[in-house]
Amino acid sequence: MKKIYLSVLSLAVVFGASAQKSLPTITTKNDTRIATSKPVVSLPTNQEKATTIWSDDMTIMANWTPDNSANTGGQSANWVYTTDPTAFPDAANGVLNPFLAPSAGTGYWYIDSDGNNFADGSGTRIDANLTLANSVDLSLYPNVILQFTSNYRWWQEDRTVSVSGDNGASWTDFNITVTGTGGFDNGYSPEQNTMNPEVIKINVSTAVGGSSQVLVRFNYDDNDFYGWYWAVDEVSFIDQPLDDVQLLSAYIIGDGNAGAEYGRTPETQLPSGWVVGATIYNFGANDQAATNVVADFGTFTSNSTGLVESDSTRSIESAETLSLLTIGTYTGNYTVSAGTDMMGGAEFGDNTGSRTFEITAGKYSLDGIGVYPSVTGSVLGTNSFDDAATVGVFENSAGLPLVTMYDIKATMPVKSIEVILGSNTTTGGEIVVALIDTSVFRGDAVTPVLIESAAHLITASDTMLGSIVIDLPGIYSLVPGAYYAMATLTVYNAPTEVITIADDETVAQPAWNSAFYLKDAQGANPVQSYTNGVAFGIRLIADGVGLGENSLNGIEVYPNPTTGKFTVTNENGTENTIAIFDMLGKKVYTNTTSSNQTVDLSANGMGVYLVKVSNENGSIVKRVVIK
C-alpha cells in the first residue's frame, strides 16, 4: 500500500533539490542558521473545485478525544484545545506563531513537547493521540483524500496521521515529515519548519475509500526528546477527482549544466542544447498516459507528453536545440493538461507555471534576482549561526566563505565578481572575492585560490546600493570546466557588524551549486563545506562588461567636480527618476523628469554624493564631488 502525502503549499521547488549535510556543530534543538530572517513563503493554494465530503474546523471541542495513556515517566502532557492562535511555543521567532490557519481563532488542537520536557532521554516520553470521536460514512466514495491544516517545528519527534475504516478496529498509518521546501533551510535534513499554515493532503483511498465507519487519529511522539510542538486544524475528506494533474515546477536546463538553472547566462556560455519540462503530480484517481506539457517562450515552443500514474510525481520533458537565442530576457508560460483536466475545467487552477532566464553580454549568475518576475529569497551571513560553538567564529581572520558554482563551456576572461548584499548588512566588515577550483572546495579547503581580490571595506554607499562589484587584481581566463566564485565575509565587531549575502530560493538548484564553509572557532570540529541547495547572489562579470548591462545610455553628470550645481543629462528623453544620496546613505534629493535636470546641492555641503538614475530599463549610479 502506498503511503504518500503531499504538502500542497510546499511544491514550488521540487526539481533539482538535493539532501544536505547536517551541521556537526549544532548540538541543541534551538540552533538555526537564519530563523529570524528567512521568510516563510505563501504559495498559491490549490484552486481545484473537488467536492468536500465531510469537514470539521474544530470549532466544537467534543468532536475530538485526546488520549495520553501511552506517556511514560509520569509525563502528563496531552493534546490541548484552544482558540488562541499564539498558544503554542514561538519556536521560530514569530514566523510560525501565531498559527495562521483560517479558523484557528475559533478552535484548534496542539500538543507541546517544548513546554513539558527539559531533557533528552529522561524517561518522560510524550506519546499522545487525538482521535475523531464519531465516525464518518464514506461508503459512496471510493476515491478519497484526507486534508488538514498543520503547523509544527521538527526536532526528533514523530508525527503520524492514521485512518481506520472499521471504527478503530484497525488502522493505516501515514508518517508526516518535513518536505524539505516548506520553511527554513537550517542545515538539518529534514528541515525543521513547515509552512504557516501547511495544508497537507493524503490519498487514503486504498485504506478507507468506500468504508462506512471512518475515523482519523493524530499521534505525536516526542521519542523522549526535548522536542517542539504540533498544531492541527481544519480536517476534511475530499472526493478525489478522476482527472487532476498539478504542475509542481517548470524548468529549462542547459546541457552540461548538471541540473542547474542559471538566472543569467553570457552568450559565450550558451549550451548546445536544452531540456524543457515540468515536474507534475497526479492528484486524480486515473493514471494519465498522455499528460501533456506545453512551454511557450514566444520565440520558441516546446511540447512533450508522458505517463503520470495516480498519486505519483513524474517529470515530463523534451530535448530542444535553441540556436537562435540572442541577448535578452525570455519568459516561458507552461501549461499541463491530461484527460478532462484541460483549460476551463474545474481542476485547471494549478496547471500553469512559468520560467524566466536572461542571456547577457557577459554577466553570469546562478541567481535570478532582477530577472525573475518575483523572487523568493532570504539572506545568509555572519549572524546566521547561533550555536555556542560558532558564536564569533566569523570575526577577524576566520571569515565565512560562501561560493556559487559556474559551468564554463568556452574560455571566459573574468574581470570582477559582483556580490548582492542582504538588507541587514552594516558598514565596517570586509569582503574578499576569489575564484576557486571546485575540487579544492569540495575537499574542505579554501586554498589554493586561482585568483583573489584585496579586501573590500563595506561602506554606507554599498549598503544603500545593495550590491558590490569587486575587481580581481587581473583578468583571469577560466577554461572549460566547473569553478566557484567565492565571497569571504569578515566582521570585526560582532554582533553589531553584520554581513549577509542574498540567497535566491526561487529555483531549487543542485546542492553543491552553492555552498559555504562552517569554521569552528572552538576547535571541536574541523572546517567543513556544506551545501545550500539554492543560489547565493555571487556573480561572475567578464572582461569588457560594465556595472551592468542594464545601465542607462545617455546619462552623464557635469560639471564634476562642482561647487554645488550640476546637470544630469537625459539624451534619450525617457522618464527617469533621479535620487541623490550622501555617503551615509541619506537621500538628499529626488525628482522624476523626461529631460535634462539641473540640481543644486550647494546647501548640502562639500563631499561625495551618489546620483542614482532609474527607469524601466534599469538604473545607473554616478558619483559627483562637491568642493
Secondary structure, DSSP 8 states (H G I E B T S, - for coil): ----EEEGGG-S--TT-------TT--STT--SSTTT--------------EEEEE-S-SGGGEEEE-TT--TT-----EEES-TT-S--TTTTSS-S---TTGGG-EEEEESTTT--STTSS---EEEEEESS-B--TT-SSEEEEEEEEEE-SS-EEEEEEESBTTSS-EEEEE---SSSS---S-SS-SB--SSEEEEEE-HHHHTT-SBBEEEEEEE-TTS---EEEEEEEEEEE--SS-EEEEEEEEEETTSTT---SEEEGGG--S-EEEEEEEEE-SSS-EEEEEEEEE-SS-EEEEEEEE-TT-EEEEEEEE--TT--SEEEEEEEEEEBTTB-TTSTTGGGSEEEEEEEEESSEEBSS-TTTSSS--EEEEETTS---TTTTTTTBTTS-EEEEEEEEESS-EEEEEEEEEB-TT--SS-EEEEEEEEHHHHHTT---S-SEE---EE--HHHHHHTEEEEEEEEEEEE-SEEEEEEEEEEBSSTTTS--EEEEE-SS---GGGEEEEE--TTSSS--EEEE-SSEESEEEEETT--S-TT--SS--EESSSBSSEEEE--TT---EEEEEEETTS-EEEEEEESS-EEEE-GGG-SEEEEEEEEETTEEEEEEEEE-
